Amino acid sequence: MVVEIAMYAAGVCVYTQATRAKNWVGRYSAWTFVVVLLLLFVADRFNPPPESMKQVAQTGAVATLITVAWTWWFDRNREVRREA
């Protein structure tokens, strides 16, 4: 679990160094997304396994839609940093 969190932190650092927020949506929504994903990752380790594969598929489909929509929304409010 430590390795996965370290890799996640490295990815967040790369993303935040490569982009900057255009407005409050790009700033706060992105950081909220980072925290929510981290909390879900940690919580998943302590939950019991799912009861069926159907439950896994349904949860995965909904989670994918929410994740894609959320990242699209906050990434539209961020821009690539220009190196001097």
Backbone as ProteinMPNN parsed JSONL, in Angstrom:
{"seq_chain_A": "MVVEIAMYAAGVCVYTQATRAKNWVGRYSAWTFVVVLLLLFVADRFNPPPESMKQVAQTGAVATLITVAWTWWFDRNREVRREA", "coords_chain_A": {"N_chain_A": [[0.821, -1.188, 0.0], [2.008, 1.179, 0.634], [3.759, 1.653, -1.466], [1.98, 2.06, -3.609], [0.663, 4.414, -2.768], [2.832, 6.165, -2.721], [3.468, 6.215, -5.454], [1.118, 7.341, -6.44], [1.222, 9.864, -5.21], [3.502, 10.842, -6.5], [2.526, 11.023, -9.139], [0.525, 12.954, -8.772], [2.125, 15.12, -8.073], [3.589, 15.5, -10.467], [1.477, 16.195, -12.206], [0.47, 18.548, -10.976], [2.686, 20.193, -11.164], [2.938, 20.441, -13.888], [0.66, 21.724, -14.737], [-1.58, 24.549, -14.214], [-4.067, 26.222, -12.279], [-6.837, 27.83, -13.795], [-8.939, 29.076, -12.627], [-11.12, 29.077, -9.696], [-12.42, 26.612, -9.846], [-10.641, 24.913, -11.186], [-8.664, 24.819, -9.274], [-9.754, 24.039, -6.664], [-11.506, 21.879, -7.21], [-9.832, 20.026, -8.417], [-8.022, 19.405, -6.321], [-9.833, 18.405, -4.47], [-10.672, 16.141, -5.822], [-8.268, 14.661, -5.829], [-7.989, 14.128, -3.074], [-10.377, 12.69, -2.534], [-10.027, 10.395, -4.173], [-7.779, 9.297, -2.898], [-8.834, 8.752, -0.332], [-10.829, 6.884, -1.03], [-9.215, 4.818, -2.006], [-7.784, 4.029, 0.303], [-9.949, 3.326, 1.985], [-11.0, 1.188, 0.569], [-9.25, -0.866, 1.1], [-9.97, -1.773, 3.589], [-12.538, -2.691, 3.491], [-14.976, -5.373, 3.18], [-14.803, -8.074, 0.737], [-16.55, -7.828, -2.45], [-19.923, -9.09, -2.993], [-20.728, -10.248, -5.386], [-19.866, -10.661, -8.891], [-21.446, -9.132, -10.523], [-22.09, -6.973, -8.926], [-19.574, -5.785, -8.725], [-19.171, -5.046, -11.408], [-21.282, -3.209, -11.857], [-20.756, -1.197, -9.946], [-18.208, -0.444, -10.821], [-18.801, 0.576, -13.383], [-20.416, 2.828, -12.823], [-18.637, 4.291, -11.202], [-16.583, 4.789, -13.039], [-17.859, 6.47, -14.917], [-18.429, 8.716, -13.29], [-15.832, 9.448, -12.489], [-14.537, 10.041, -14.951], [-16.14, 12.168, -15.898], [-15.764, 14.054, -13.844], [-12.957, 14.519, -13.892], [-12.712, 15.534, -16.508], [-14.15, 17.902, -16.213], [-12.683, 19.443, -14.211], [-10.181, 19.516, -15.429], [-10.57, 21.02, -17.699], [-10.549, 23.482, -16.61], [-7.992, 24.033, -16.042], [-4.643, 24.815, -17.077], [-1.785, 24.284, -19.205], [1.399, 24.756, -17.848], [3.684, 27.215, -18.855], [7.019, 27.016, -19.645], [9.693, 29.17, -18.889]], "CA_chain_A": [[0.0, 0.0, 0.0], [2.907, 2.334, 0.693], [4.284, 1.879, -2.818], [0.909, 2.639, -4.422], [0.446, 5.802, -2.335], [3.985, 6.937, -3.182], [3.314, 6.412, -6.897], [0.008, 8.283, -6.597], [1.749, 11.181, -4.842], [4.394, 11.271, -7.578], [1.675, 11.417, -10.255], [-0.112, 14.226, -8.423], [3.171, 16.152, -8.168], [3.857, 15.761, -11.89], [0.328, 16.909, -12.775], [0.378, 19.909, -10.441], [3.812, 20.969, -11.664], [2.777, 20.647, -15.328], [-0.528, 22.534, -15.009], [-1.967, 25.519, -13.184], [-5.497, 26.497, -12.296], [-7.301, 29.069, -14.417], [-9.932, 29.672, -11.732], [-11.323, 28.304, -8.47], [-12.817, 25.238, -10.179], [-9.407, 24.186, -11.472], [-7.869, 24.667, -8.05], [-10.38, 23.294, -5.574], [-12.059, 20.616, -7.668], [-8.714, 19.101, -8.633], [-7.527, 18.926, -5.026], [-10.888, 17.568, -3.882], [-10.581, 14.866, -6.538], [-7.089, 13.957, -5.316], [-8.28, 13.65, -1.714], [-11.419, 11.665, -2.602], [-9.42, 9.167, -4.683], [-6.925, 8.732, -1.856], [-9.708, 8.187, 0.699], [-11.44, 5.67, -1.573], [-8.181, 3.795, -2.072], [-7.532, 3.54, 1.659], [-11.166, 2.678, 2.482], [-11.166, -0.077, -0.137], [-8.399, -1.88, 1.736], [-10.557, -2.221, 4.846], [-13.896, -3.176, 3.247], [-15.042, -6.784, 2.79], [-14.896, -8.255, -0.714], [-17.921, -7.734, -2.977], [-20.672, -10.342, -2.948], [-20.855, -10.86, -6.713], [-19.21, -9.955, -9.985], [-22.4, -8.148, -11.02], [-21.918, -5.793, -8.069], [-18.307, -5.175, -9.135], [-19.366, -4.428, -12.718], [-22.148, -2.042, -11.72], [-20.015, -0.169, -9.22], [-17.143, 0.017, -11.699], [-19.361, 1.397, -14.461], [-20.817, 4.118, -12.258], [-17.429, 4.994, -10.764], [-15.876, 5.25, -14.23], [-18.571, 7.636, -15.452], [-18.219, 9.851, -12.388], [-14.42, 9.83, -12.54], [-14.244, 10.676, -16.244], [-16.82, 13.465, -15.943], [-15.128, 14.962, -12.887], [-11.632, 14.924, -14.392], [-12.922, 16.396, -17.676], [-14.611, 19.202, -15.728], [-11.638, 20.267, -13.603], [-9.038, 19.696, -16.327], [-10.916, 22.138, -18.594], [-10.291, 24.708, -15.86], [-6.559, 24.099, -15.775], [-3.886, 25.02, -18.315], [-0.391, 23.838, -19.166], [2.355, 25.807, -17.476], [4.68, 27.522, -19.879], [8.359, 27.175, -19.088], [10.36, 30.386, -19.388]], "C_chain_A": [[0.869, 1.258, 0.0], [3.44, 2.669, -0.698], [3.222, 2.545, -3.698], [0.66, 4.098, -4.057], [1.608, 6.687, -2.779], [3.893, 7.216, -4.681], [2.192, 7.405, -7.192], [0.483, 9.704, -6.295], [2.686, 11.716, -5.927], [3.591, 11.742, -8.79], [0.988, 12.749, -10.003], [0.905, 15.357, -8.529], [3.477, 16.505, -9.618], [2.727, 16.575, -12.499], [0.268, 18.352, -12.276], [1.55, 20.782, -10.879], [3.653, 21.29, -13.152], [1.595, 21.547, -15.677], [-0.731, 23.561, -13.912], [-3.444, 25.836, -13.369], [-5.784, 27.82, -12.988], [-8.227, 29.825, -13.466], [-10.112, 28.765, -10.504], [-11.736, 26.867, -8.746], [-11.574, 24.389, -10.422], [-8.564, 23.941, -10.24], [-8.545, 23.712, -7.067], [-10.961, 21.954, -6.009], [-10.952, 19.587, -7.896], [-8.202, 18.543, -7.316], [-8.56, 18.079, -4.294], [-10.868, 16.184, -4.522], [-9.407, 14.034, -6.017], [-7.372, 13.355, -3.947], [-9.325, 12.532, -1.741], [-10.847, 10.351, -3.126], [-8.537, 8.498, -3.644], [-7.763, 8.083, -0.754], [-10.39, 6.905, 0.216], [-10.443, 4.524, -1.649], [-7.931, 3.188, -0.696], [-8.748, 2.793, 2.201], [-11.377, 1.314, 1.835], [-10.364, -1.197, 0.518], [-9.039, -2.487, 2.982], [-11.997, -2.703, 4.7], [-13.872, -4.658, 2.91], [-15.131, -6.913, 1.272], [-16.346, -8.175, -1.187], [-18.589, -9.108, -3.005], [-20.767, -11.03, -4.307], [-20.105, -10.032, -7.749], [-20.134, -8.908, -10.589], [-22.266, -6.849, -10.226], [-20.631, -5.053, -8.437], [-18.482, -4.429, -10.454], [-20.213, -3.161, -12.623], [-21.422, -0.894, -11.023], [-18.912, 0.416, -10.087], [-17.646, 0.922, -12.817], [-19.751, 2.783, -13.96], [-19.595, 4.933, -11.853], [-16.637, 5.532, -11.948], [-16.545, 6.487, -14.824], [-18.337, 8.872, -14.591], [-16.787, 10.355, -12.481], [-14.082, 10.56, -13.839], [-14.885, 12.062, -16.325], [-16.136, 14.475, -15.027], [-13.772, 15.439, -13.396], [-11.752, 15.822, -15.616], [-13.282, 17.805, -17.22], [-13.462, 20.017, -15.144], [-10.444, 20.459, -14.521], [-9.315, 20.79, -17.365], [-10.625, 23.477, -17.932], [-8.846, 24.795, -15.388], [-5.856, 24.301, -17.114], [-2.445, 24.57, -18.11], [0.475, 25.022, -18.774], [3.353, 26.0, -18.604], [6.028, 27.727, -19.184], [9.016, 28.393, -19.709], [11.669, 30.066, -20.058]], "O_chain_A": [[0.493, 2.279, -0.575], [3.556, 3.84, -1.058], [3.523, 3.479, -4.441], [0.465, 4.931, -4.942], [1.396, 7.835, -3.172], [4.203, 8.319, -5.13], [2.314, 8.223, -8.104], [0.18, 10.636, -7.04], [2.664, 12.907, -6.236], [3.937, 12.751, -9.404], [0.879, 13.578, -10.907], [0.58, 16.437, -9.022], [3.609, 17.681, -9.958], [2.977, 17.536, -13.225], [0.042, 19.274, -13.06], [1.408, 22.003, -10.954], [4.175, 22.299, -13.626], [1.528, 22.078, -16.786], [-0.146, 23.471, -12.833], [-3.99, 25.731, -14.467], [-5.071, 28.804, -12.794], [-8.293, 31.053, -13.493], [-9.356, 27.814, -10.304], [-11.429, 25.982, -7.948], [-11.472, 23.271, -9.917], [-7.827, 22.957, -10.173], [-7.966, 22.695, -6.685], [-10.91, 20.987, -5.248], [-11.128, 18.406, -7.595], [-7.97, 17.34, -7.201], [-8.205, 17.142, -3.578], [-11.029, 15.175, -3.836], [-9.549, 12.833, -5.791], [-7.033, 12.2, -3.692], [-9.172, 11.531, -1.042], [-11.153, 9.292, -2.578], [-8.539, 7.273, -3.519], [-7.441, 6.988, -0.293], [-10.511, 5.945, 0.977], [-10.798, 3.376, -1.382], [-7.874, 1.967, -0.553], [-8.598, 1.735, 2.813], [-11.873, 0.389, 2.478], [-10.776, -2.357, 0.484], [-8.684, -3.595, 3.384], [-12.617, -3.087, 5.692], [-12.865, -5.161, 2.41], [-15.499, -5.955, 0.593], [-17.268, -8.427, -0.41], [-17.923, -10.142, -3.036], [-20.875, -12.254, -4.377], [-19.759, -8.873, -7.52], [-19.662, -7.9, -11.115], [-22.323, -5.758, -10.794], [-20.61, -3.823, -8.456], [-17.997, -3.308, -10.604], [-19.888, -2.151, -13.246], [-21.479, 0.25, -11.476], [-18.7, 1.629, -10.094], [-17.001, 1.913, -13.16], [-19.449, 3.789, -14.601], [-19.526, 6.13, -12.13], [-16.076, 6.625, -11.867], [-15.865, 7.444, -15.193], [-18.074, 9.955, -15.115], [-16.556, 11.563, -12.545], [-13.409, 11.59, -13.814], [-14.248, 13.018, -16.769], [-15.953, 15.632, -15.407], [-13.472, 16.632, -13.339], [-10.983, 16.773, -15.76], [-12.783, 18.788, -17.769], [-13.275, 21.17, -15.533], [-9.748, 21.469, -14.409], [-8.379, 21.42, -17.856], [-10.471, 24.49, -18.614], [-8.523, 25.533, -14.457], [-6.417, 23.992, -18.165], [-1.956, 24.49, -16.983], [0.318, 26.131, -19.284], [3.802, 25.036, -19.224], [6.143, 28.519, -18.25], [8.908, 28.621, -20.914], [12.357, 30.969, -20.533]]}, "name": "protein", "num_of_chains": 1, "seq": "MVVEIAMYAAGVCVYTQATRAKNWVGRYSAWTFVVVLLLLFVADRFNPPPESMKQVAQTGAVATLITVAWTWWFDRNREVRREA"}
